[in-house]
Amino acid sequence: MDRRWNVGFTLDIEADNEKAALAGAQQWYSVNAMPKEEAEARKTLAAAGGVGNQGDGSSIMTFASEALNTGMLNLPRNLDAGIKVARGYLGTGPEVSFADAYDQTKKIDEARATLNPTASTAGTLTGIAGPVVASVLSGGAATPTLLPAAAKLGVRMGAGALTGAAAGAADEYLDQGLISNNRDWGKVGTSAALSGLVGGGAVPVMDKVADVGGKLVNRFTKAPTGAPPTLSPEDAAKLQAAGLDPRSFGPEAAAAVARKGANDATARELQAQKFGIDLTKGQATQDFGEMRFENLAAQEGYGKTAFNRLSPFFEKQEQQIGAAKTAIGQQFGGKVGPDGVPVNAADDPLNAAGNIIADVRSKAATAKNEYKNLYADALGREGEFQGTAFQGLGGNITKSLQGEVEIDSMLTPGASRAVKLLDELRAPKEGDEVIGNVSLQEAEQMRKRLNAIRSAASNNPSDRRAVTAIIEKFDNHLEDSMANQLFSGDEGALDALKKARASFAKYQSTFKANRSAPDADASRWMQRIVETDVTAKEVSDALFGLSKIGEKGVSQRLAVRLQNTMGKDSDAWKGVRQGIWQKIVSKPEGKDDWGPQAMSERISSFLSEGSALARVTFSPDEQKVMREFASVLKTVRGPKIGGKTANPNSDTAAAMGGMLSRVMGKYDAIFGTLGLLADGATGGLGGIILSKVIGAAGSAGKNAYQGRRAAQAVQGAPTVVGPRATINPGIAAAPLAAAGGGLLGDDFGF
């Protein structure tokens, strides 16, 4: 006879009759007695369809169940009960109440724990350690930095106590089932009190543990010492393909690549750091969705935690951009103070224009005094030409110019008049026995009259060319006369006169308008600056432009004149260069400055549409710096999708941030209502309390998640190889209390 006795395991006894089989079973039990708790546990698992022996895999289930329920405050157990209720409601399983389903699941977990004590203990410890480790890695909660050390510890202990109490209450509440008609509120309160004590008291203990643990972790995870990392040819090629010149960086490029990889994000971050600007993760990766999160979070659209991380970051980034553009301007200005620190060559474009006016007028006055003094020296010398040397001079010059220029009373009246004046200079008069000599002063006076005729012929190019040719012939005649002994007096007189004329000609070409010159418009501006009461605003508009820098050709031509007049190394010219940069990247004082997008576009426009002015005022290397800075600003602005950027304007951002915050607030309220639904059948206080607990938990969870996301955002480009581990002391006490609160109630019978 074969009978199977199902008592949590199978016993096979062969016997001829039932009485003998029963006697055999009694004899077996007397030898192999099983503890009552183990027998009950086996019966529970057998009824549920599973046996809890160590070797059949249930130890793994035991470990997993204990770890999840401990770490997640019994929420998995409640979820399992809810699924059973839903299956009964849908007709796919037996109908069962939530309380009975939860009790059944809890008994199965307890039975597994009885049969697998080692796996149960390991799972419990894992459930406790999980939140602790997560808190350590996430950086923990911040405490006010202005408080004294003792006050900081008190604040953290208080936070740990409150967190522990709330977690302990929630743990015990859920341990009794999400829905229960026989809730033991005393046990919930006791668990809250004990967990609060653990949460507060564990803070100073965890300070010491984390400090020691952190030192040990840091000691064994230090970066290797020795030579700094080097950039491999392959990584250098990748960075170059991403638009970065690795040669312009030092060891920092290799260090960044070692941590973050040779990719576009790392290249953008290195380029920005070259100007002292930090990037967010979204900016470095140019991820549109990530940048939208960052910008809205900075407008308090994703809770206080994310706001407190990102808002200061963007404020600092704005300051970094301002410092960078100032430093670039001072670099272009090239002016250094007495202490060796770069200073502004010009505070703004108007200041630069004022410096131009002062410098040009000063140089014009110096040049004018120079040619006057040279003339005074030359004409004060003794000397005269023989009169016969000037007889028929006009006719002789006309013959020598045949075929070169046309001298006609109708077509070139100025040239005809000049020839007549030369003929009349020493024409023999009736009754004269001797032709008088021509003094040096008379010769110079004749030349001035010829110059006046040339100026009057400015509207007739042919006439002007002819008069200019006549003047050159006259000057050559004077030199030939001295060489042929037709001049008596100071031999240095003619050289002195030449120097005076050259000085005067230079003054005229530099500071006087010349309508026939290729840069006639610029020459008119030079004369206006010297001879009229022109304003700095007028000069600034002419040189820098009204809207687009260098848009008009006169800007480039005037810049060339100013550079030649003032000198490349003069403070005034340095001010011009800095003034152009300030005109590009800054607005006048009292107005909101350009944002990164507008600034980037203005720089690019200057280097393209205003390229003629850029070539005059800045070297190729300096233009490269501008392009790199514009690229960084474009990175800060982010990409456009559908014509829109991830960075809305301030008004839109504030509105969207407020709206999003209100929506998330509704989410917390809805999530908290789950507590009322859980205990709403009895209308008890438990449901109200639980609704607050779950609502607060939802809000805290949301803020924690968004806070962690914001913390990652301010770290810049994602890391490929994580930094060596560090532990922040005292941040794990509250998670420890949260995980262990309910266990105290269970293990000690409260």
NORNORFEN-V504203 format. One record per pair of residues at least 4 apart in sequence whose C-alpha atoms are under 6 Angstrom apart, sorted by the first residue. I is the first residue (numbers start at 1). GAP is how many residues later the second one is. Records with the same first field share a line. If there is no record, write none. Layout:
I=GAP, GAP
//
This chain:
1=13, 14, 15
2=12
4=7, 8
5=6
6=4
8=34, 35, 38
15=5, 6
29=4
41=70
42=4
45=5, 6
46=4, 5
52=6, 63
54=5
59=57, 60
61=4
62=50, 58
63=56, 57, 60
66=4, 57, 58
67=4, 56, 57, 59, 60
68=4
69=4, 5, 7
70=54, 57, 669
71=56, 57, 668
73=98
74=101
81=20, 21
85=11, 13
87=5, 6
88=5, 6, 7
98=4
99=81
102=75
112=4
113=4, 7
126=4
128=611
131=604
132=600, 603
135=5
140=591
147=4, 5
157=43, 46
158=42
160=4, 39, 40, 574
161=35, 38, 39
163=571
164=4, 31, 32, 35, 570, 573, 574
165=27, 28, 30, 31
167=4, 571
168=23, 24, 27, 570, 573, 574
169=4, 19, 22, 23
171=4, 571
172=16, 570
173=15
174=4
179=499, 500
187=563
191=4, 550, 551, 554
192=4
195=4, 542, 546
197=4
198=4, 539
199=534, 535, 538
202=4, 531
203=527, 530
206=4, 524
207=4, 522, 523
209=4
210=4, 519
211=518
214=4, 512, 513
215=4
218=4
221=503
229=25, 26
230=24
231=23
235=27
238=24
239=5, 23, 28
240=4, 5
242=22
256=4
257=4, 5
259=460, 461, 462
260=459, 460
265=19, 20, 452
268=16
269=15
272=5, 360
273=4
275=49
277=43
279=4, 5, 437
280=433, 434, 436
281=432, 435, 436
282=4, 5, 8, 9
283=352, 353
284=433
286=352
288=358
291=355
292=354
293=4
296=5, 361
297=4, 5, 9, 10
298=9, 12, 13
299=355, 358
300=7, 357
301=356, 357, 359, 360
303=400
304=4
305=402
306=400, 401, 404
307=4
329=249
330=4, 14
332=246
333=12, 241, 242, 245
335=7, 8, 10
336=4, 5, 6, 7
337=4, 5, 6
345=229, 230
346=5, 6, 229
347=4
348=231
349=230
350=186
352=223, 224, 227
353=183, 186, 187
354=182
355=217
356=4, 216
361=169
371=129, 132, 133
374=126
375=4, 125
376=4
378=115, 118, 119
382=107, 108
383=57, 105, 106, 107
384=54, 55, 56, 103, 104
385=52, 53, 101, 102
386=51, 100
387=48, 49, 50, 51
390=36
391=35, 36
392=31
393=29, 30
394=25, 28, 29
405=61
407=5, 8, 9
408=4
409=4, 7
412=51
414=39
415=51, 52
454=10, 13
457=7
481=5
482=4, 5
507=4
508=4
511=15, 16
512=15
513=10, 11, 14
514=6
515=5
522=35, 36
527=4
528=4
529=5
536=4
540=4
541=4, 5
543=12
544=5
545=4, 5
549=57
550=5, 60, 63
551=59
554=4
556=57
562=4
563=4, 5
568=5
575=4
582=4
585=14
586=7
587=6
594=4, 5
595=4
596=4, 37
597=40
600=30, 33
605=4
606=4
607=4
614=4
618=4
640=4, 5
648=4, 5
649=4
653=4
656=4
668=27, 30, 31
671=24
672=19, 20, 22, 23
673=18
675=12, 15, 16
676=4, 11, 12, 15
679=8
686=4
687=4
690=4
691=4
692=4
693=4
694=4
696=4
697=4
700=4
703=4
737=4
743=4
744=4
745=4, 5
//
